[in-house]
Amino acid sequence: MEREGYPQAIIGPTVPDLDVRRIAPAEPLAEHVDYLWRVAWRVGPDGYAQSVVPQPRVHLVAEHGPSPRLWVHGLSRRRFVRSLHGAGFALGGSFHPAMFAPVLRGDVGALAERVLPAGEVLGVDDRPYAAAILAGERDDLDAMVGHWEDYLGRVGFAPDPLAAELRDLVALAERDPRLTRAEDLAAHAGVSLRTLQRRFSTYVGLGPKWVLRRFRVLDAAAVARSGETVDWADLAVRLGFSDQAHLVRVFAEVVGEPPERYRGLVTAAD
């Protein structure tokens, strides 16, 4: 079953022949994996650089390279930029925030800003599974997803109730734009700010202030993509920025363009 994703995280416009599909995981994995995704492209000889705003999610991705591998993508503050050439595809899974910790059985913060072979991180050789995923046709989703899920099943999960609590807390931070301060999130969780920071670092991968700010920037990007006229000063205040200049500066750092220019680029491409 295909699922709706997070279009505001894809920095547009995109190339015409970029096909993004999101698939619900098998039920036993759904507590940990939000969705699987398959990106397929066919671009001209000059290639194309596609950018994505990272969210507080770890990804496990099968990609072509010198040898097929599954790669663990830890959280990153920087935009993810992928140079696309010719025709190809990649398949990956997006874990719910904090829910890679029961798979890793360790400190997710140690993966921040890093991309590592899954076998080195998780202790199960990823190469046969990556080869099976990437040997198929780009539209053979059932087979590719099956191999990806088989690998995760082989790795397994360690029971961890705190991971599920933090997953739900991050989900609240994502859907409620009124949450803009880490102190408010700590109060909602009923713990001290210091405790929340420690838990986020270990389970999510980066601190609560970063997570909240990233969601609020994505909220602003969604408004920009709507095509409607925007009062950026008012939006800045509602999203917890000190003023419009603060929103513009942070938005440009994350997305690569100031919000009004970004709005023009994406609406012109629609």
Buried (B, 14 or more C-beta within 10 A) or exposed (E): EEEEBBEBBBBBBBBEEBEBBBBBBBEEBEBBBBBBBBBBBBBEEEEBEBBBBBBBBBBBBBBEEEEBBBBBBBBBEEBBEEEBEEEBBBBBBBBBBBBBBBBBEBEBBBBBEEBBBBBEBBEBBBBBBBBBBBEBEBEEBEEBBEBBBEBBEEBEBEEBEEBBBBBBBBBEBBEEBEBBBBEBBBEBBEBEBEEBBBBBBBBBBBBBBBBBBBBBBBBBBBBBBEEEEBEBEEBBBBBBBEEBEBBBEBBBEBBBBBBEBBBEBBBEEE
